[in-house]
Amino acid sequence: MNLKQKIYAENQKKVVEGKIAVRRAFLKEKGLDSAAIQREVVIRKMRAEIRKANYRLASIAAQEKLNAEKAQAKAEKLAAGKSAREATPAKTAENVRGKKGSKDKKGGEKKSKATGEK
């Protein structure tokens, strides 16, 4: 359901509720009891229109909730990505230093082995 239709569904529901109130007042003036008013065809049709509007509003609300959850997840993912990028260069610099140190040690050991064999 299109989110822009929320206004139209709300307005339609208000209009129909007003029509039902007018129709009930008219039928009471005529002398019908509440059970007969509830069974009256025009009232039933208007109640069906209200149910349709409620269904539309519910689907719009569900869509809005889904969109909000998606936006929140996207923001969290973006924030996590930024923090991971900030943390990564510091770890990389430590790893590079460690690797250079280990290479120097290995290189020194090889030279000593080579000199020991000769």
C-alpha positions, 0 to 999 in steps of 0.5 A: 500500500502506498504510504501517501494514501494514509491521509486518504484512508483516514479521511474516508474513514472519518467521512463514513463514520459521520454518515453512519452517525447520521443514518443511525439518528435517522433510523432511531427517529423512525422508531427502529430498535438497535438490532434492526439498525445494525442489520440495516443494509446501508449501515452494514455497507458503511461498516464494511467501508470502515473495515476496508479503511482500517485494513488499509491503515494497518497495512500502511502502519506495517509498511512504515514499521518495516521501513523504520526497522530497515533504516535503523539497521542500515544506520547501525551497519554504517556505524559499525562499518565506520568503527571497524575502519577506524580500528583496523588501521591501528591493528594493521600498524601493529601487525606490520611492526610485528612482521618486520621484527619477525623477518629480521629475526628469521633473517638473522638466524639464516645467516648464522646457519649459513655461516655455521655450515661453512 
